[in-house]
């Protein structure tokens, strides 16, 4: 079957939940005109279901203290080459107030992974404090790793309503090539956490890195089918960027070029938009890091969420999951003007002062 035939089966307002593994692989391998057809169709489907709005989540990188040592991540606990930090309560609240002033509508609180009682209590407290700003007008996304179902419930009851936990690789073998195989890094635990988040009632998000060493098109096709099967509300995918202070650095010659990883990410976003037309998809900062137009390209290929960084500038260079991260020195107000202009250039606009909940989730739960 040709790519044209696959795409013609999908009307702008119908979804194609029926894409098979082989058809997905075909779309992910698209080149030239076929690739353009895929991107055009994904944009058409997105506009039909979600209009041309982009939702913002003001990103607060709360802490780079982490108890894990994933093989790809710069903030892994076994990397001694940078300074650890944790924002004060005041700094977090200031960031959240700034998000509100800039009209972002939502914040995303992200940090290295900890699950000790002090950390769980602290996050509960911070979520409650953020909810006090302007009578709870800010939406709250958390991205704080694997926790118990009880912890997820506590944070949900405190006022968080979205949670992002990337599976990183839905193929168990590949998962253990990018994570140590030990009690701290267990594939089944990861899966169980995603199920717990869904059960508690979060708009649950997950995602993968694209262009990992050892990763195949079969793996990526299975990742997309995994998101569909779990019926998640949001997905974040970005190109893998190797970090010199990590074990995976030694395999950097076995990954596609930055350009190829970017292209593959765009094809993943576009294909998933055809499969799940109403979910939220993030145009990740990693896209911007490998390509100056990366975020716009992701939006044009089907993404609809951007996460401008609100972390105080002096801490940002120490939250480097990967090197040379884009926008590290930007000031939040500059960043806002820049986004408005860049999005207008591709026919999109920011929907200010809105939570920007997943349409798929909202329809399912109302």
BELRA-V646061 format. One record per helix or strand of 3 or more residues. SS is the DSSP state (@ for helix, = for strand). FROM is the first residue (numbers start at 1). LEN is the number of residues. If there is no record, write none. Layout:
[[SS:FROM:LEN] [SS:FROM:LEN]]
//
This chain:
[[@:3:6] [@:21:8] [@:32:19] [=:53:4] [=:58:6] [@:89:13] [=:106:6] [@:117:15] [@:133:4] [=:139:5] [@:149:10] [=:162:3] [@:172:7] [@:187:14] [=:203:4] [=:208:3] [@:217:14] [=:234:6] [@:247:8] [@:258:18] [=:280:4] [@:285:6] [@:294:7] [@:313:4] [@:332:14] [@:359:6]]
//
